[in-house]
Amino acid sequence: MRFDLDDVPTTARVREAQMFFFVPAGPEGEPVQLRGWRLLRPWNETEATWLGPVSGAKWGLPGADHISHDRAGEPNADTVFTQSDGWIALDVTELVQFEIANPDENYGMLLAITSLNGTDAAYTFLSSQNGQVNLRPLLRVVYSTDRD
């Protein structure tokens, strides 16, 4: 997932940044951890697959899972949730601050969920192509350009 941050000055101080995802109603929710890692290489939204970032290229490991080649080693954001049919918030302040200060390295974030009770868990997140614009992913950034 990637958001265009070009309109934010590179000297801005990010006070808070949250990414919101809508999870539609589904089966009984299983507790999961949602984590996000900063991607380290460019990819194309219309060409990226499990195996590669763009047509004709491969990730270091499938799913952009190669640490230091495809993604950062430690998650830049994480949250735990169990509900469906509502919004999930993910604090991405650290990631957004980095991407604003380093616009040439804004490759976005790899997201993954992990079950917390040892069973399989699956959630649907509505995408940027969802027909209901008000349910598409949203990035809210609060920043200042002052020196204090």
C-alpha positions as CSV (number, residue, x, y, z in Angstrom):
1,M,0.0,0.0,0.0
2,R,1.3,3.4,-0.9
3,F,0.0,7.0,-0.5
4,D,1.2,10.0,-2.4
5,L,2.8,12.4,0.1
6,D,4.2,14.9,-2.4
7,D,2.0,17.8,-1.2
8,V,3.6,17.6,2.3
9,P,6.8,19.6,2.7
10,T,9.9,17.5,3.3
11,T,10.6,19.5,6.4
12,A,7.2,18.8,8.0
13,R,7.1,17.3,11.5
14,V,4.5,14.6,11.6
15,R,2.6,14.8,14.8
16,E,0.3,11.8,14.0
17,A,-0.4,9.6,11.0
18,Q,-3.1,6.9,10.9
19,M,-4.1,4.6,8.1
20,F,-7.7,3.4,8.2
21,F,-9.0,0.3,6.5
22,F,-12.6,-0.8,6.3
23,V,-13.3,-4.5,7.1
24,P,-16.8,-5.5,5.9
25,A,-19.0,-7.9,7.8
26,G,-17.9,-11.5,7.6
27,P,-17.5,-14.6,9.7
28,E,-16.9,-14.4,13.4
29,G,-13.7,-12.4,13.9
30,E,-10.5,-14.2,14.9
31,P,-8.0,-12.2,16.8
32,V,-5.2,-11.1,14.5
33,Q,-2.2,-8.8,14.5
34,L,-1.9,-6.5,11.5
35,R,1.6,-5.4,10.8
36,G,3.2,-3.1,8.2
37,W,6.8,-3.0,7.0
38,R,8.4,-0.2,5.0
39,L,9.0,-1.4,1.4
40,L,12.6,-0.8,0.2
41,R,12.1,-1.0,-3.6
42,P,9.7,0.4,-6.2
43,W,6.6,-1.6,-7.3
44,N,3.8,-0.9,-9.7
45,E,0.2,-1.3,-8.5
46,T,-1.1,-2.7,-11.8
47,E,1.9,-5.1,-12.2
48,A,2.9,-6.3,-8.7
49,T,2.2,-9.9,-7.8
50,W,3.1,-12.3,-5.0
51,L,6.3,-13.1,-7.1
52,G,7.4,-9.7,-8.3
53,P,7.1,-5.9,-8.0
54,V,6.8,-5.2,-11.7
55,S,6.5,-7.3,-14.9
56,G,9.7,-9.2,-15.5
57,A,11.2,-8.7,-12.1
58,K,11.1,-10.8,-8.9
59,W,11.0,-10.0,-5.3
60,G,14.0,-11.2,-3.3
61,L,11.5,-13.7,-1.7
62,P,7.9,-14.3,-2.7
63,G,5.5,-11.8,-1.1
64,A,8.3,-9.1,-0.8
65,D,9.5,-11.0,2.3
66,H,13.3,-10.6,1.9
67,I,14.5,-8.5,4.7
68,S,16.8,-5.6,3.6
69,H,16.1,-6.3,-0.1
70,D,12.3,-6.0,-0.3
71,R,11.2,-4.7,3.1
72,A,12.4,-3.5,6.5
73,G,13.3,-6.1,9.1
74,E,11.1,-4.8,11.9
75,P,7.5,-3.7,11.5
76,N,7.0,0.0,11.3
77,A,3.4,-0.3,12.5
78,D,1.2,-2.9,14.2
79,T,-2.2,-3.3,15.8
80,V,-4.4,-6.1,17.1
81,F,-8.1,-6.5,16.2
82,T,-10.9,-9.0,16.1
83,Q,-13.9,-7.1,14.7
84,S,-15.4,-7.1,11.3
85,D,-17.8,-4.6,9.8
86,G,-15.9,-1.5,10.7
87,W,-12.8,0.6,10.5
88,I,-9.3,-0.6,11.6
89,A,-6.7,2.1,12.5
90,L,-3.0,1.6,12.1
91,D,-0.5,4.1,13.6
92,V,1.9,4.9,10.8
93,T,3.5,8.1,12.2
94,E,7.1,6.8,12.1
95,L,6.7,5.5,8.5
96,V,5.0,8.6,7.2
97,Q,7.7,10.9,8.8
98,F,10.4,8.8,7.1
99,E,8.6,8.9,3.7
100,I,8.1,12.7,3.9
101,A,11.7,13.4,4.8
102,N,12.9,10.9,2.1
103,P,10.5,11.2,-0.8
104,D,12.7,9.2,-3.2
105,E,12.3,6.2,-0.8
106,N,8.5,6.4,-0.5
107,Y,7.7,2.9,-1.7
108,G,4.9,2.3,0.7
109,M,4.2,-0.5,3.1
110,L,3.8,-4.3,3.0
111,L,0.8,-5.4,5.1
112,A,0.3,-8.8,6.7
113,I,-2.0,-10.4,9.3
114,T,-1.1,-13.2,11.7
115,S,-3.6,-15.2,13.8
116,L,-3.1,-14.8,17.5
117,N,-4.8,-18.0,18.5
118,G,-3.0,-20.5,16.2
119,T,-5.9,-20.9,13.8
120,D,-6.3,-19.7,10.2
121,A,-7.7,-16.2,10.0
122,A,-8.9,-14.3,7.0
123,Y,-10.2,-10.7,6.7
124,T,-11.3,-8.7,3.7
125,F,-10.1,-5.1,3.5
126,L,-11.8,-2.8,1.0
127,S,-9.3,-1.4,-1.5
128,S,-8.8,1.9,-3.3
129,Q,-10.9,0.5,-6.2
130,N,-14.0,-0.1,-4.0
131,G,-17.1,1.4,-5.6
132,Q,-18.0,3.2,-2.3
133,V,-15.4,6.0,-2.1
134,N,-16.2,6.6,1.5
135,L,-15.0,3.0,2.4
136,R,-11.7,3.1,0.6
137,P,-8.4,3.2,2.7
138,L,-7.6,6.5,4.1
139,L,-4.4,8.1,5.4
140,R,-4.9,10.9,7.9
141,V,-1.7,13.0,8.6
142,V,-1.4,15.8,11.2
143,Y,1.8,17.7,10.7
144,S,3.4,21.1,11.4
145,T,5.9,23.1,9.5
146,D,7.0,25.2,12.5
147,R,10.3,24.8,14.3
148,D,9.1,23.9,17.8
